[in-house]
């Protein structure tokens, strides 16, 4: 009975290790895909940055108007 329990424990550890390795591989693949897309589509960051700058300037202008 104890041998069967030990075998199940080893099997469980093996399964956990396999899931960990598969999860890490998937995470690395996802990060690699995102970075590759970002390098290819760098202009998206430029557009987002410009939109953020315009939004900040609009907010700051309204803030200054309210202070006056």
C-alpha positions in Angstrom: 0.0 0.0 0.0 2.8 2.4 0.9 4.6 1.6 -2.4 1.5 2.5 -4.4 1.2 5.8 -2.6 4.8 6.6 -3.2 4.3 5.7 -6.9 1.4 8.1 -7.1 3.4 10.8 -5.5 6.2 10.4 -8.0 3.7 10.3 -10.9 2.1 13.5 -9.5 5.5 15.3 -9.3 6.3 14.1 -12.8 3.0 15.5 -14.1 3.6 18.8 -12.2 7.0 19.1 -13.7 5.7 18.5 -17.2 3.0 21.1 -16.7 5.6 23.6 -15.5 7.8 23.0 -18.5 4.9 23.2 -20.9 3.7 26.4 -19.3 7.1 28.0 -19.4 7.5 27.1 -23.1 4.1 28.6 -23.8 5.0 31.8 -21.9 8.3 32.1 -23.8 6.5 31.6 -27.1 3.9 34.2 -26.3 6.5 36.8 -25.2 8.6 36.1 -28.3 5.5 36.5 -30.5 4.6 39.8 -28.9 8.1 41.2 -29.2 8.3 40.1 -32.8 5.0 41.9 -33.5 6.2 45.0 -31.7 9.4 45.2 -33.6 7.5 44.8 -36.9 4.8 47.2 -36.0 6.8 49.9 -34.2 4.6 52.6 -35.6 1.8 51.5 -33.3 3.8 52.7 -30.4 4.4 56.0 -32.1 0.7 56.5 -32.7 -0.2 55.5 -29.1 2.5 57.9 -27.8 1.1 60.7 -29.9 -2.4 60.0 -28.7 -1.2 59.9 -25.1 0.6 63.3 -25.5 -2.5 64.9 -27.0 -4.7 63.5 -24.2 -2.3 64.7 -21.6 -2.1 68.2 -23.1 -5.9 68.4 -23.3 -6.2 67.3 -19.7 -3.5 69.8 -18.5 -5.1 72.6 -20.4 -8.5 71.9 -18.8 -6.8 71.6 -15.4 -5.1 75.0 -15.8 -8.4 76.6 -16.9 -10.1 75.4 -13.8 -7.3 76.8 -11.6 -7.8 80.3 -13.1 
